[in-house]
Amino acid sequence: MSPATKERTGKIVRVDVSPLLLRWATDRANLDAERIAKIAPKFDEWLAGDTKPTFKQLEKFAIATFTPLGYLLLDSPPEEPLPVTDFRTFVGTAPSRPSPNLLDTIYACERRQEWYRTHALQEQFEPLPFVGSMNPDTNVIEAGAVIRRHLNFEVSERSEFASWTDAFRGLTERAEELGILVMVNGVVGSNTHRKLDPEEFRGFALVDNLAPIVFVNGADTQAAKIFTLVHEIAHIWLGAEGVTNATLDGVDGNEVERWCNRVAAEVLVPLDAVRNEAIDDDIAGALNRIAREFRVSTLVVLRRLRDAGRLSAARFHDAYAHELARVLALKGAQGGGGNFYNTLPVRVSKAFARALIVSTLEGRTLHRDAYSLLAIKRSRTFDELAARGGDI
């Protein structure tokens, strides 16, 4: 792997880059011809060998394609396997090559986990006994009951949540109280130009008995996020870290995903609670009624009615397609954004943000390291977060 050669023309440094690497970088970043033309107007000339990029042009190209500059100086494209197990299931196709957005998100979470584990050791935190305490042979109903009890999410207690979106926030807070760092983000770091794709992944879990992490793709629908959250929490109990595309459509995939999907469904809607639910011709009315009762999404309710044998396979798939279309339409109508200082702690885990800010203010963590871990650039952003203190 010899580095590409550089040529000097006057004061201009040009770099001999393999066309294979250039094409690989654009494919990796999923850029179309129009976007490529904007970031590298002479891209076709580079591919043909008619001219070579200057070093500055190559740096710009690397940034625009989310590619480490050193990769472009190799002889051939590097292998970029996922750093964790791939539990995703795609009907009829194999998982595609992980995108830069997915890889960078996992790497960032791994750095946060490493920092928090060190912090936990310094603070003499006790190992979390529930991490890896179950296996795929653990009875699903029993596992669901245990996790539901730990999360204080019994059906009788759900009236305190106004809606299932409130329940999602409540479950996030309760998971963090248990010691699980929950990160919900729809972009890479704080870069709103790098949106995460729910079609690629819905979440992942990083297992550690001092710093377990659950990541939920915030670009997904609200209906999907509550199920993904509990699905990833089930991964923590199982001790099986990896990337998932947790689904509610009955496509469960491998043994681990089947178990986590079924446990998540049992946590949210206990099977015994819906066995005798009346389902008439007004299925939409029944879905809304049951969803309000259990503080979950209608898609979760649909799956549980199917699991309980209350819907035929044909009726389930028809209702699921209709309800999914309705949910996606609602997502399109929702406004985005929100207060940055409210969303940032959610993106990196409120528990993590509080611990990191205190450590930095006490001089145990360098400010530059804190900025990197929080995905911020300005000191005034950190100062504002610090000023909020307990409100994070």
Backbone torsions as a table, in degrees:
resi	resn	phi	psi	omega
1	MET	NA	78.9	179.3
2	SER	-85.2	141.9	-179.7
3	PRO	-67.6	153.6	177.7
4	ALA	-63.5	148.2	-179.5
5	THR	-81.6	154.6	178.7
6	LYS	-113.1	142.2	177.2
7	GLU	-121.1	140.3	178.0
8	ARG	-106.4	127.6	173.6
9	THR	-121.3	96.9	-170.5
10	GLY	67.5	-120.7	179.9
11	LYS	-100.2	0.2	-176.9
12	ILE	-89.5	127.0	177.9
13	VAL	-98.2	119.4	177.6
14	ARG	-109.2	147.4	-173.2
15	VAL	-117.5	131.5	178.3
16	ASP	-85.3	99.8	-177.1
17	VAL	-110.5	137.7	178.9
18	SER	-64.7	131.2	175.1
19	PRO	-56.3	-30.8	178.2
20	LEU	-61.1	-40.7	178.7
21	LEU	-68.8	-38.8	180.0
22	LEU	-63.9	-45.4	180.0
23	ARG	-68.1	-38.1	178.1
24	TRP	-60.2	-41.8	-177.7
25	ALA	-64.5	-40.5	-180.0
26	THR	-72.2	-37.3	177.5
27	ASP	-66.7	-41.0	-179.8
28	ARG	-60.1	-38.8	-179.3
29	ALA	-88.4	0.9	178.1
30	ASN	56.0	47.0	-179.5
31	LEU	-94.9	138.5	176.5
32	ASP	-88.9	174.6	-174.6
33	ALA	-61.8	-37.0	-179.4
34	GLU	-64.3	-43.9	179.5
35	ARG	-66.8	-40.2	179.1
36	ILE	-61.7	-40.9	-179.0
37	ALA	-63.6	-30.5	-180.0
38	LYS	-75.2	-39.2	-176.6
39	ILE	-86.8	-22.7	180.0
40	ALA	-146.3	81.8	-176.9
41	PRO	-56.1	-25.6	-178.7
42	LYS	-103.4	24.8	-176.4
43	PHE	-57.9	-45.1	-179.6
44	ASP	-62.5	-35.1	177.8
45	GLU	-68.9	-35.8	176.8
46	TRP	-64.2	-43.2	-179.6
47	LEU	-63.6	-39.6	-177.8
48	ALA	-77.4	-14.2	-178.8
49	GLY	84.0	9.6	-179.9
50	ASP	-71.0	-29.6	175.8
51	THR	-148.8	167.7	179.8
52	LYS	-122.4	147.2	-179.8
53	PRO	-69.9	146.8	170.3
54	THR	-72.8	166.0	-179.3
55	PHE	-62.6	-38.7	179.3
56	LYS	-66.8	-39.4	177.7
57	GLN	-63.4	-39.0	179.6
58	LEU	-68.0	-38.0	176.3
59	GLU	-61.9	-43.9	178.7
60	LYS	-62.9	-41.6	179.6
61	PHE	-63.5	-41.5	179.8
62	ALA	-62.4	-43.8	179.6
63	ILE	-64.1	-43.8	-176.7
64	ALA	-68.0	-27.9	179.8
65	THR	-99.8	7.0	179.2
66	PHE	56.4	40.4	-177.1
67	THR	-113.5	129.2	172.9
68	PRO	-56.5	131.9	-175.8
69	LEU	-55.1	-38.5	-178.5
70	GLY	-60.4	-29.7	178.8
71	TYR	-61.8	-34.6	-176.9
72	LEU	-74.5	-10.3	180.0
73	LEU	-99.3	6.0	178.7
74	LEU	-83.4	170.0	176.8
75	ASP	-79.2	-30.7	-177.5
76	SER	-147.4	158.1	-178.4
77	PRO	-59.6	139.5	178.5
78	PRO	-79.3	157.0	171.2
79	GLU	-77.5	137.5	179.2
80	GLU	-128.7	70.0	179.4
81	PRO	-70.2	154.0	173.3
82	LEU	-60.7	137.1	-179.8
83	PRO	-74.8	-4.3	177.8
84	VAL	-132.7	170.3	-179.1
85	THR	-63.9	141.4	178.1
86	ASP	-97.2	105.6	179.9
87	PHE	-99.1	6.7	-176.4
88	ARG	-67.7	148.1	178.4
89	THR	-125.6	126.5	178.0
90	PHE	-125.3	124.5	-176.6
91	VAL	-65.8	119.0	174.2
92	GLY	81.6	-7.8	-178.9
93	THR	-138.6	159.7	175.8
94	ALA	-89.2	154.8	176.3
95	PRO	-55.5	136.3	179.9
96	SER	-76.2	171.5	176.6
97	ARG	-59.4	133.9	-178.8
98	PRO	-60.6	138.1	-179.1
99	SER	-76.1	160.2	174.0
100	PRO	-57.3	-34.4	-179.1
101	ASN	-64.9	-43.1	178.2
102	LEU	-66.6	-47.2	-178.9
103	LEU	-60.3	-46.9	-178.0
104	ASP	-65.2	-33.5	178.0
105	THR	-67.1	-43.8	178.4
106	ILE	-64.4	-45.0	-179.8
107	TYR	-59.1	-42.2	-179.9
108	ALA	-63.4	-41.0	179.4
109	CYS	-68.6	-35.2	176.8
110	GLU	-64.7	-37.4	177.0
111	ARG	-66.3	-39.6	177.8
112	ARG	-65.8	-39.7	178.8
113	GLN	-63.4	-41.3	178.8
114	GLU	-62.1	-43.0	178.8
115	TRP	-64.0	-45.8	-174.7
116	TYR	-69.3	-33.5	177.5
117	ARG	-63.8	-42.6	177.1
118	THR	-61.8	-43.2	177.1
119	HIS	-59.6	-44.0	-178.6
120	ALA	-64.4	-38.3	177.5
121	LEU	-66.2	-41.7	179.0
122	GLN	-63.7	-37.1	-179.3
123	GLU	-86.1	0.5	178.4
124	GLN	59.2	43.4	174.5
125	PHE	-65.9	147.0	175.4
126	GLU	-81.1	141.9	175.2
127	PRO	-56.8	146.0	-178.6
128	LEU	-82.1	116.2	-172.3
129	PRO	-68.4	-22.4	-175.7
130	PHE	-81.2	-16.4	-177.9
131	VAL	-66.5	119.9	179.9
132	GLY	71.2	21.2	-175.7
133	SER	-85.6	-5.4	-180.0
134	MET	-123.9	171.6	176.0
135	ASN	-143.4	169.5	-176.2
136	PRO	-61.6	-13.1	176.6
137	ASP	-88.4	-7.6	177.6
138	THR	-63.5	133.0	-179.5
139	ASN	-56.6	128.7	-174.6
140	VAL	-61.6	-44.7	-178.1
141	ILE	-65.3	-41.0	178.0
142	GLU	-66.7	-41.8	179.0
143	ALA	-62.5	-43.8	178.8
144	GLY	-60.2	-40.6	180.0
145	ALA	-65.2	-40.8	179.8
146	VAL	-64.4	-48.3	-178.0
147	ILE	-67.0	-40.7	178.4
148	ARG	-60.4	-40.7	180.0
149	ARG	-66.9	-42.5	178.5
150	HIS	-62.6	-34.8	-179.0
151	LEU	-85.6	-0.4	-176.1
152	ASN	52.1	48.2	-176.6
153	PHE	-121.6	37.7	175.5
154	GLU	-64.6	150.3	-177.1
155	VAL	-57.0	-38.7	-177.8
156	SER	-66.7	-16.6	-176.9
157	GLU	-99.8	-0.8	-170.8
158	ARG	-81.6	-9.5	180.0
159	SER	-64.8	-17.6	179.3
160	GLU	-71.6	-14.8	177.6
161	PHE	-95.9	131.6	-178.2
162	ALA	-70.2	-30.0	-177.5
163	SER	-155.7	176.7	178.9
164	TRP	-75.3	-19.1	172.9
165	THR	-70.5	-36.6	174.0
166	ASP	-67.1	-36.2	178.4
167	ALA	-63.9	-35.9	177.7
168	PHE	-61.7	-45.4	177.8
169	ARG	-63.6	-41.3	179.8
170	GLY	-64.5	-41.4	177.8
171	LEU	-64.1	-38.3	177.5
172	THR	-60.6	-47.0	-179.7
173	GLU	-63.6	-39.9	-177.9
174	ARG	-72.0	-33.9	175.2
175	ALA	-64.3	-39.3	178.8
176	GLU	-68.4	-34.0	176.6
177	GLU	-64.2	-28.2	177.4
178	LEU	-75.6	-18.4	-178.4
179	GLY	113.6	3.2	178.1
180	ILE	-90.2	127.3	176.9
181	LEU	-83.1	115.5	-177.7
182	VAL	-105.5	122.1	-179.3
183	MET	-118.8	124.2	-178.9
184	VAL	-122.7	112.4	-175.7
185	ASN	-148.1	141.9	179.2
186	GLY	-107.1	2.8	179.4
187	VAL	-136.1	169.0	175.5
188	VAL	-79.2	116.1	-177.9
189	GLY	60.9	-118.1	176.3
190	SER	-118.7	16.6	-176.4
191	ASN	-88.6	100.5	-176.3
192	THR	-70.0	-8.3	176.4
193	HIS	-86.6	-7.1	179.9
194	ARG	-116.9	78.7	-177.1
195	LYS	-79.8	140.3	177.6
196	LEU	-80.0	144.9	-175.4
197	ASP	-102.3	113.5	178.9
198	PRO	-63.0	-22.5	177.7
199	GLU	-70.5	-22.9	178.3
200	GLU	-85.2	-43.9	177.7
201	PHE	-160.6	152.7	179.0
202	ARG	-106.4	-22.6	179.6
203	GLY	-179.5	178.2	172.8
204	PHE	-157.0	162.4	178.7
205	ALA	-126.5	136.4	174.6
206	LEU	-116.5	115.1	-171.2
207	VAL	-88.2	134.4	175.3
208	ASP	-164.4	139.6	-176.4
209	ASN	-80.4	-3.3	173.6
210	LEU	-116.4	-26.5	-175.7
211	ALA	-142.3	60.4	177.5
212	PRO	-69.5	141.7	-178.7
213	ILE	-123.5	135.7	170.9
214	VAL	-117.8	124.1	177.8
215	PHE	-113.9	130.3	178.2
216	VAL	-116.3	128.9	178.8
217	ASN	-68.0	107.0	-176.4
218	GLY	-72.1	-8.7	178.1
219	ALA	-82.8	-6.4	-179.0
220	ASP	-78.3	173.0	177.1
221	THR	-70.0	155.1	175.9
222	GLN	-59.7	-36.0	-179.4
223	ALA	-62.0	-38.7	-178.6
224	ALA	-77.4	-33.1	-172.0
225	LYS	-64.2	-37.6	-178.0
226	ILE	-66.9	-36.4	178.0
227	PHE	-71.4	-42.4	178.5
228	THR	-59.7	-43.0	-179.7
229	LEU	-55.3	-50.7	-176.6
230	VAL	-72.8	-33.7	175.6
231	HIS	-58.7	-45.9	-179.5
232	GLU	-69.8	-33.6	175.1
233	ILE	-62.6	-38.1	176.6
234	ALA	-62.2	-36.1	176.0
235	HIS	-60.7	-37.6	178.7
236	ILE	-64.9	-45.3	178.6
237	TRP	-62.4	-33.9	-179.5
238	LEU	-78.5	-21.9	-177.0
239	GLY	74.9	28.3	-177.1
240	ALA	-118.9	98.1	-179.0
241	GLU	-84.6	148.6	179.1
242	GLY	165.6	174.6	179.3
243	VAL	-92.7	138.2	-177.3
244	THR	-134.4	162.4	167.8
245	ASN	-127.9	56.8	-176.2
246	ALA	-42.4	126.0	-175.7
247	THR	-121.5	157.4	177.4
248	LEU	-109.2	4.1	-173.6
249	ASP	-90.4	7.8	177.4
250	GLY	91.8	-4.2	177.5
251	VAL	-89.7	97.3	-169.3
252	ASP	-93.5	-19.8	176.0
253	GLY	75.0	-138.8	-173.4
254	ASN	-75.1	177.5	-174.9
255	GLU	-57.9	-44.5	-178.7
256	VAL	-63.7	-45.8	-178.9
257	GLU	-67.0	-38.3	177.2
258	ARG	-59.4	-45.5	-178.4
259	TRP	-64.8	-47.2	-178.1
260	CYS	-65.5	-39.7	177.2
261	ASN	-62.2	-44.7	-176.9
262	ARG	-70.8	-36.7	177.0
263	VAL	-67.1	-42.9	178.9
264	ALA	-59.8	-42.8	178.6
265	ALA	-64.1	-38.3	179.9
266	GLU	-69.0	-36.7	176.8
267	VAL	-62.0	-46.5	-173.9
268	LEU	-75.9	-42.3	-180.0
269	VAL	-138.8	96.6	179.5
270	PRO	-55.5	134.4	-174.9
271	LEU	-58.4	-42.2	-178.8
272	ASP	-60.8	-25.1	-176.4
273	ALA	-76.5	-16.1	-177.6
274	VAL	-118.2	3.0	-178.2
275	ARG	-60.3	-34.0	-175.3
276	ASN	-108.3	15.7	178.9
277	GLU	-65.4	136.3	178.8
278	ALA	-78.9	121.4	178.3
279	ILE	-119.6	110.1	179.1
280	ASP	-106.9	-158.6	-178.8
281	ASP	-67.3	-23.5	179.6
282	ASP	-88.1	72.8	-176.3
283	ILE	-67.3	-33.1	179.2
284	ALA	-62.8	-41.8	178.6
285	GLY	-64.5	-39.8	179.1
286	ALA	-65.8	-41.3	179.6
287	LEU	-60.9	-46.2	-178.3
288	ASN	-65.3	-40.1	-179.6
289	ARG	-63.8	-47.3	-177.8
290	ILE	-70.0	-37.5	178.8
291	ALA	-61.7	-40.5	178.0
292	ARG	-64.7	-38.6	-177.5
293	GLU	-66.5	-42.2	-174.8
294	PHE	-96.6	-5.0	-179.6
295	ARG	58.6	47.1	175.9
296	VAL	-132.1	174.9	-180.0
297	SER	-78.3	159.8	178.8
298	THR	-65.5	-27.9	178.8
299	LEU	-67.9	-37.8	175.8
300	VAL	-63.5	-43.2	179.5
301	VAL	-60.1	-43.6	179.3
302	LEU	-57.4	-46.4	-179.8
303	ARG	-61.3	-41.8	-177.2
304	ARG	-69.7	-35.0	176.0
305	LEU	-64.7	-36.9	176.0
306	ARG	-67.1	-44.4	179.5
307	ASP	-60.7	-34.4	-177.9
308	ALA	-83.3	0.5	-179.9
309	GLY	76.4	18.3	-178.9
310	ARG	-86.6	-12.1	177.9
311	LEU	-132.4	139.7	174.2
312	SER	-70.9	163.2	179.8
313	ALA	-59.5	-43.7	-178.4
314	ALA	-64.7	-44.8	-179.1
315	ARG	-67.3	-36.9	177.4
316	PHE	-61.9	-49.1	-176.3
317	HIS	-65.4	-37.1	177.0
318	ASP	-65.4	-46.7	-179.1
319	ALA	-66.5	-37.5	-178.9
320	TYR	-65.4	-44.6	179.4
321	ALA	-61.2	-42.3	-179.9
322	HIS	-66.4	-45.2	-177.4
323	GLU	-69.2	-38.0	178.5
324	LEU	-62.4	-41.8	178.7
325	ALA	-62.2	-39.6	179.1
326	ARG	-65.9	-43.1	-179.5
327	VAL	-64.7	-41.8	179.5
328	LEU	-65.5	-35.3	177.3
329	ALA	-65.8	-38.3	177.4
330	LEU	-65.3	-38.0	178.9
331	LYS	-61.4	-41.7	180.0
332	GLY	-64.6	-26.7	-178.8
333	ALA	-87.1	-11.3	-177.7
334	GLN	-75.1	144.4	174.8
335	GLY	-79.0	151.9	179.9
336	GLY	-102.8	-168.9	173.7
337	GLY	82.2	-132.3	-172.1
338	GLY	112.5	169.4	179.9
339	ASN	-66.6	124.9	-175.6
340	PHE	-57.9	-41.4	-176.5
341	TYR	-73.6	-16.2	173.2
342	ASN	-86.4	-36.4	-176.1
343	THR	-81.5	-30.3	-176.5
344	LEU	-58.8	-49.6	179.0
345	PRO	-59.9	-32.3	177.9
346	VAL	-67.6	-37.8	-178.9
347	ARG	-64.4	-34.0	-174.9
348	VAL	-110.0	1.3	-174.9
349	SER	89.1	123.5	179.7
350	LYS	-61.4	-40.7	179.7
351	ALA	-63.0	-40.9	178.6
352	PHE	-64.9	-46.6	-178.0
353	ALA	-59.8	-44.7	179.8
354	ARG	-61.5	-46.3	-178.5
355	ALA	-64.1	-40.8	-178.3
356	LEU	-68.0	-41.9	-179.6
357	ILE	-63.4	-45.7	179.5
358	VAL	-62.2	-44.5	-179.9
359	SER	-61.0	-38.4	-179.5
360	THR	-70.3	-43.7	179.4
361	LEU	-64.7	-29.8	178.6
362	GLU	-84.4	-2.0	176.4
363	GLY	84.5	9.8	-179.6
364	ARG	-88.1	-16.7	176.4
365	THR	-127.6	134.5	178.7
366	LEU	-67.3	144.2	179.5
367	HIS	-58.2	-41.6	-177.7
368	ARG	-63.1	-34.4	177.3
369	ASP	-70.2	-39.1	178.2
370	ALA	-63.3	-43.1	178.9
371	TYR	-58.8	-44.5	-178.7
372	SER	-63.9	-44.2	-178.4
373	LEU	-68.0	-30.4	178.7
374	LEU	-88.3	-6.7	-178.0
375	ALA	61.2	46.2	175.1
376	ILE	-126.8	166.0	-176.5
377	LYS	-121.8	-22.8	-170.7
378	ARG	-108.7	142.7	179.5
379	SER	-66.4	-33.1	-178.8
380	ARG	-67.9	-28.0	175.2
381	THR	-65.5	-44.5	177.6
382	PHE	-63.2	-43.6	-179.1
383	ASP	-60.9	-39.4	179.2
384	GLU	-66.6	-41.3	177.2
385	LEU	-62.6	-43.3	179.7
386	ALA	-62.4	-38.8	-178.1
387	ALA	-65.0	-26.5	-179.8
388	ARG	-75.7	-25.6	173.2
389	GLY	47.3	-116.3	-175.4
390	GLY	-67.0	-10.2	179.5
391	ASP	-80.1	-6.7	178.4
392	ILE	-71.8	NA	NA
